[in-house]
Amino acid sequence: MIKYRSPSQQSQHVIWALTFAIFIFTTFWSVLIVEYFDPGSYLWQQLDQAAFVDTNLAAEGVVEHFFNAVLFSVFVSVIAYLLLKYLSIKVSQGSLPEGFYTQNSWLDIDDKYLVLIQADELVFFEFERRMAKRLQIKYQHDASVDELIALAEPQKVRRIPFDEISELVSDHNSDIFYVKHKDKRHRVVFINQTVKAHALELVQLLLPEELEYHRNERTRFKATFPFLAVFIGLGLLAMAVDIIVIRYIVSLLVLLLVIPKLCTNYLDPKITETWRVNEIRA
C-alpha cells in the first residue's frame, strides 16, 4: 500500500511557505513605504542630489525602519499563519483521508490516536509522537491489531465491550465522541469530523439495544451566547485597562479565539447526539 499523507501533513509545508512569503513581502514593502513617507529618510537623501548625505545617520534610520517593519511583519505573519491553519483544518474536516481508515479502524496521526473495533469490543489507545511514522506505515500496510499495539507500546489500551457501554455522546462539529463505561467517561479521538461520523455509523449499530437515541439541536442564540458573553467581557476589559500591551493581548484573544468560534456557532449551531438509557426507565 502507498504511504498516504494526512490532510495536515499535506498542507503544513504549504502553510509555512506562504507564511514566510508573507513575512518577506510585508517587511520589504513596510520599509519602502516608511522610507518614502519620511522626508529625512535615506531614500529621499539619495534622490536629493543637492543635499549632503550623512551615511552613518542614514544607515541608522534604515535599521530603525527595518526593525519596526520586522515587528509589524511578524505580527501579520502570525495572524496569516493562524488563519491559514484554521482554514486548512476546516477544509480537512470534510474529507475521508485515504490510508487513515478502514471499515473497522481509524488512525489519527495528528493527535496520535488509534481506534479499532475488534470482535465485540471498542479498542483505542494513544501513542507517542516518536512512533507515529512507523505506526502509520504499518497501518497502511494492513498490519493486524496485535501488531499495531505491539509496535506502539501504548501506556494503556482501552478495551470496552459494547454491551457494557451505558452512554455515548457526540457533537456534530467535533472530531471526538465520549463513551461511558462503568461510570467512567472516556474520550475517543479521530482525525476529523467526517472520519468520526464514519466510525459512528458502525459503532451505533453495536451499542446495547436498551440505549435510546436523543438529538439536541441548539438555536443560533443558544449556540452563540457563551462566546458573545466572552466577547463583551473582553471588550469591556480592553476599554477599562490603560496598559497598551494588555489591550493588544485582549484584542488578539478576541480576534483569534472568540470571533471565529462566535461565527462558527452562529452559522452552524451545535447538534449533540446521545445514546443513553432512558432516565424514566432507569
C-alpha positions in Angstrom: 0.0 0.0 0.0 1.1 3.5 -0.7 2.1 5.6 2.3 -0.6 8.3 2.2 -0.3 11.7 3.9 -2.9 13.1 6.2 -4.6 16.4 5.3 -2.5 18.3 7.9 0.7 16.6 6.6 -0.1 17.7 3.1 -0.9 21.3 3.9 1.7 22.1 6.6 4.6 22.8 4.3 2.4 24.9 2.1 1.2 27.0 5.1 4.8 27.6 6.2 5.9 28.6 2.7 3.0 31.1 2.4 3.7 32.5 5.8 7.4 33.0 5.0 6.5 34.7 1.7 4.0 37.0 3.5 6.8 37.9 6.0 9.3 38.8 3.3 6.7 40.7 1.3 5.4 42.8 4.2 8.9 43.5 5.5 10.1 44.8 2.1 7.1 47.0 1.4 6.9 48.2 5.0 10.5 49.5 4.9 9.9 51.0 1.4 6.7 52.8 2.4 8.1 54.2 5.7 11.2 55.4 3.8 9.0 57.0 1.2 6.9 58.9 3.7 9.8 60.1 5.8 11.3 63.3 4.3 14.5 62.7 6.1 15.0 59.1 5.1 18.0 57.7 3.2 15.8 57.2 0.1 15.0 60.9 -0.1 18.5 62.0 0.6 19.7 59.8 -2.3 17.1 61.4 -4.6 18.1 64.9 -3.4 21.4 65.4 -5.2 22.0 68.8 -3.5 21.7 67.5 0.0 24.7 66.3 1.9 24.2 62.6 2.9 25.4 61.6 6.4 25.9 57.9 5.7 26.1 56.8 9.3 22.9 58.7 10.3 21.0 57.5 7.2 22.1 53.9 7.9 20.8 54.1 11.5 17.4 55.4 10.1 17.2 52.5 7.7 18.0 50.0 10.5 15.3 51.6 12.7 12.7 51.4 9.9 13.7 47.8 9.2 13.4 46.8 12.9 9.9 48.3 13.1 8.9 46.7 9.8 10.1 43.3 11.1 7.9 43.6 14.2 4.9 44.5 12.0 5.7 41.6 9.6 5.9 39.1 12.5 2.5 40.2 13.7 1.0 40.0 10.3 2.7 36.6 9.6 1.4 35.1 12.8 -2.1 36.2 12.0 -1.8 34.8 8.5 -0.4 31.5 9.8 -3.2 31.0 12.3 -5.8 32.0 9.7 -4.3 29.6 7.1 -4.1 26.8 9.7 -7.7 27.4 10.7 -8.9 27.3 7.1 -6.9 24.2 6.4 -8.4 22.4 9.4 -11.9 23.5 8.3 -11.4 22.1 4.8 -9.8 18.9 6.0 -12.8 18.2 8.3 -15.0 17.3 5.4 -12.9 14.6 3.9 -12.2 10.9 4.4 -8.4 10.8 4.0 -7.3 7.7 2.2 -4.9 5.5 4.2 -6.2 6.6 7.6 -9.3 4.5 8.0 -10.6 1.0 7.2 -14.1 -0.5 7.7 -13.3 -1.0 11.4 -10.3 1.1 12.3 -9.4 4.8 12.3 -5.9 6.3 12.7 -5.4 9.9 13.9 -1.8 10.7 13.1 -2.3 14.4 14.3 -3.5 13.6 17.8 -1.6 10.3 18.0 -4.7 8.1 18.5 -5.8 4.7 17.1 -9.4 3.4 17.3 -10.4 -0.1 16.3 -13.3 -2.4 16.6 -12.2 -5.9 17.5 -14.9 -8.6 17.8 -17.4 -7.1 20.3 -15.0 -4.5 21.8 -14.2 -0.9 21.1 -10.4 -0.6 21.4 -8.5 2.6 21.4 -5.2 4.0 22.7 -2.8 7.0 22.5 0.7 6.5 21.2 3.9 8.6 21.4 4.9 11.0 18.7 8.2 9.2 18.0 6.2 6.1 17.0 3.8 8.0 14.6 5.7 7.5 11.3 6.4 3.8 11.9 2.8 3.1 13.1 1.4 4.9 10.1 3.5 2.8 7.7 2.4 -0.4 9.4 -1.2 0.6 9.5 -1.1 1.5 5.8 0.4 -1.9 5.0 -2.6 -3.7 6.7 -0.9 -4.8 9.9 -3.0 -6.7 12.4 -4.4 -5.1 15.6 -2.0 -7.0 17.7 1.0 -5.9 15.6 -0.1 -2.3 15.8 -0.4 -2.5 19.6 2.9 -4.3 19.9 4.6 -1.6 17.8 3.0 1.4 19.5 3.7 0.1 23.0 1.0 2.4 24.5 0.9 3.0 28.2 -2.7 1.8 28.3 -5.0 0.1 25.8 -8.7 0.7 26.4 -10.9 -2.3 25.6 -14.6 -1.6 26.2 -17.2 -4.3 25.5 -20.1 -2.8 23.5 -22.7 -4.4 25.7 -21.2 -2.6 28.8 -21.4 0.9 27.3 -24.0 3.0 29.2 -23.8 6.2 27.2 -22.3 7.7 24.0 -22.3 11.4 23.3 -21.2 13.1 20.1 -21.3 16.8 18.9 -21.6 17.0 15.1 -18.9 19.7 14.8 -16.3 17.8 16.9 -13.8 15.1 16.0 -14.4 13.4 19.4 -17.1 11.3 20.9 -17.4 10.2 24.5 -18.4 6.8 25.8 -19.4 5.9 29.4 -18.3 2.6 30.8 -18.7 1.6 34.4 -19.4 5.2 35.5 -16.2 6.4 33.8 -16.2 8.7 30.8 -13.7 8.0 28.0 -12.7 10.3 25.1 -12.4 8.7 21.7 -10.5 10.9 19.2 -10.5 10.8 15.4 -8.5 12.7 12.7 -11.5 14.8 11.6 -15.3 15.1 11.9 -16.0 13.1 8.8 -13.9 10.2 9.9 -15.7 10.2 13.3 -19.0 10.2 11.6 -17.8 7.2 9.5 -16.9 5.4 12.8 -20.2 6.2 14.4 -22.1 4.6 11.5 -20.7 1.2 12.7 -20.4 1.9 16.4 -24.1 2.8 16.9 -25.1 -0.5 15.4 -23.1 -2.3 18.0 -24.5 -0.4 21.1 -26.8 -2.2 23.5 -30.4 -2.2 22.5 -31.6 -0.5 25.7 -29.8 2.7 24.8 -32.1 5.3 23.3 -31.2 7.9 20.8 -31.6 11.6 21.5 -30.8 14.6 19.3 -30.4 18.1 20.6 -30.3 20.9 18.0 -29.4 24.3 19.6 -30.8 27.6 18.3 -28.4 30.1 17.0 -28.8 32.2 20.1 -28.1 29.3 22.5 -25.0 28.3 20.4 -23.5 31.8 20.3 -24.5 33.2 23.7 -21.4 31.8 25.7 -19.0 33.3 23.1 -21.0 36.5 22.8 -20.7 36.9 26.6 -16.9 36.3 26.5 -16.7 38.8 23.6 -18.5 41.5 25.5 -16.5 40.8 28.7 -13.1 41.0 26.9 -14.3 44.2 25.2 -15.1 45.8 28.5 -11.8 44.7 29.9 -9.9 46.2 27.0 -11.7 49.5 27.5 -11.1 49.5 31.3 -7.3 48.8 31.1 -5.0 51.6 30.1 -1.9 49.4 29.6 -1.4 49.2 25.8 0.2 45.7 25.9 -2.7 44.2 27.7 -5.1 45.8 25.2 -3.1 44.2 22.4 -3.3 40.8 24.1 -7.0 41.0 24.7 -7.6 42.2 21.1 -5.6 39.2 19.8 -7.6 36.8 22.0 -10.9 38.3 20.6 -9.6 38.2 17.0 -8.1 34.7 17.1 -10.2 32.8 19.5 -13.6 34.3 20.2 -14.7 35.7 16.9 -14.0 32.5 14.9 -16.0 30.5 17.5 -18.8 33.1 17.5 -19.1 33.0 13.7 -18.9 29.2 13.5 -21.5 28.6 16.1 -23.8 31.2 14.6 -23.5 29.7 11.1 -23.5 26.1 12.2 -25.1 25.6 15.6 -24.0 22.6 17.6 -26.0 19.4 17.3 -25.5 16.8 20.0 -26.4 13.2 19.5 -26.7 11.0 22.6 -27.3 7.3 23.1 -28.2 6.5 26.7 -30.5 4.5 29.0 -33.9 6.3 29.4 -33.8 8.0 32.7 -37.5 7.2 33.4 -36.9 3.5 32.9 -33.7 3.7 34.9 
